[in-house]
Amino acid sequence: MFCSSNKITLLILFIIYSVLASEQPQEKFSMLESYQITGLIPDINDSYGVAFRDFTKDDYPDIYLVCFRNLNRLLINNGGIIPFIDRTIYSGLGGYLMPRGETNLELGACAADYDNDGYPDIFLAGWGKTHRLYHNLKNLVFEDATDALNFKGILDANQGLWLDVDNDGYLDLYITDEHSSNRLFKNNKNGYFTESIWTNTFIDSAISQGACTGDFDMDGDMDIYVCNWFAPDYLLINDGSGLFDKSNLSLPTLIESYQSNSASSGDMDNDGDLDLLVSTKDGHIYFYRNGSRSNSLDYRMDTANSLDFHDQDAYGTLLQDFNNDGWIDCFFALFGENKLILNDGSGSFNSEIDSDRKRANSTGSSFADLDQDGDLDIFVSNKNDLSRIYLNPINDHNSIFIKLIGVVSNRDALGSKVYFYESGDSLGKIIGFREVQAQCGYLSSCDPIIHFGMGTRQSIDIKIIFPTGNELIKKNLISGEKYEFLEYNTVISKTIFTLNVVRYNLSRVNFWLNFALIILLISILWTYIYLGFNRYHWQAFGMATQLIVWFVVSLIIYIIFRETSLYTVLIALNSVSLFGMLIVSGYSERIRVLRLRRSVFREKLQFLSEQMINYHSND
């Protein structure tokens, strides 16, 4: 009886404790004010756009900063919470180094793999002479490939967007222009681009700023939202071939000019489509909720979730799940105090706002898991203050990361869709949706890796749809893990990769130049060896010694020029080999001529001697 009474008492106390504990206020999530990390990067106080992406393929995201007055900076992640290494000079990414004025500004950066070689390249947006296309040569060396764009006229680029406008498996480049019409450069699949008409239904005369991509009408191709000053924005719908038409939706920023700075897309309410947030110069955030169905575009203004930051210029928005609960949150880069607002779990904003409590002119921003602890950290560029890193304090690995590799689709798999479902025997109700993108915030770029917070879940199922339409279903993805999925199985993927590399190289002028230089080098060596044995009659030991010396010299040349292109290395090898052959052959030819003269002289002496002997014999 006593034991039974004790058990009842303990049960009552446990219930009371549970109720009281459930009524305790949950700890507020905050990562802006208390988690600003210093010492990881140099003090840089004039940055604008940023690319936060892994350039070394070590799974740690690096930082490429575009600066107003100084050298642009490439900062390499040294393994998490360790100071970054500055590799700007080594990489060749310093940018335009001449004095700058209003006609020479560097503004934005967008990184993506435009030649499908597995390494991200960079488009540096700028006015006048400052824009650059940097081709990644691997090992943190980039070459200036701007001429590959084949552009004509003046280009005052604010932002470059990488997207595959015609789903041909290669990324194209859409550029917003401050003073002229925006421009589209289609990828020729050989490392070069051709400027193409991107609309034939209206004349583009706006002052375009930031932009974002997304399949807004869910028809399988990428559309574009363009932010304009002194003119309404454009919601550009792709017809599938790379021709765009303006949507006539009755949205405020599409009807009037609100001097929009940037736009961001994401599935705020986890219903399987992309919602839109537009940031304006006067601090308004317009929230457009997507209600599109069956290829019918339908966006409507969500007045309750549209925000006003009271004349603090709103430059950019990051739409990501920062507290790992499975719902997309919003970070706002402002001319003032930056803000982070969490999703309340229904697709609306939480009433509580996290602020960094520091006034600055924040412009570009991006996100990545800097320290590989399973949550997303934030990097913010400041035009008149030090750039900042906000380190996420969760550290619980309560998420999954998914990297997709396109095979027939573009290598970065930009435009791919990932649908999330509760784990089970069959795919049921969607609990989340993400689209692979490379741009984010204002004039900035991110790693094209999908992050999904797991909340209280231990596992989930997903469906992947690549731009080609190929679908993959993956079951039982475990919280805390990172996954990498190829568009097709390994054998098919490697075969296609190999064929693409062969086709790509055969279509490039540089390939044939390099091939010709290799043939020339072989010809020089063959001629040298042939002359040595057949004309100069060198011994095998002497020839072997000379070839060893040539090999050592070639190795030294390779070490000196290894950071340059193959073309440069081959030019150097051919030049040194030809020069060496001419010197040694010239010396050998001189010796040969002397030997021939001596031989002729000996023959004449011998002939004279024989004549004299015959003369004496006749006497």
Order of alpha helices (4+ residues) and beta strands (2+ residues): alpha-beta-beta-beta-beta-beta-alpha-beta-beta-beta-beta-beta-beta-beta-beta-beta-beta-beta-beta-alpha-beta-beta-beta-beta-beta-beta-beta-beta-beta-beta-beta-beta-beta-beta-beta-beta-beta-beta-beta-alpha-alpha-alpha-alpha
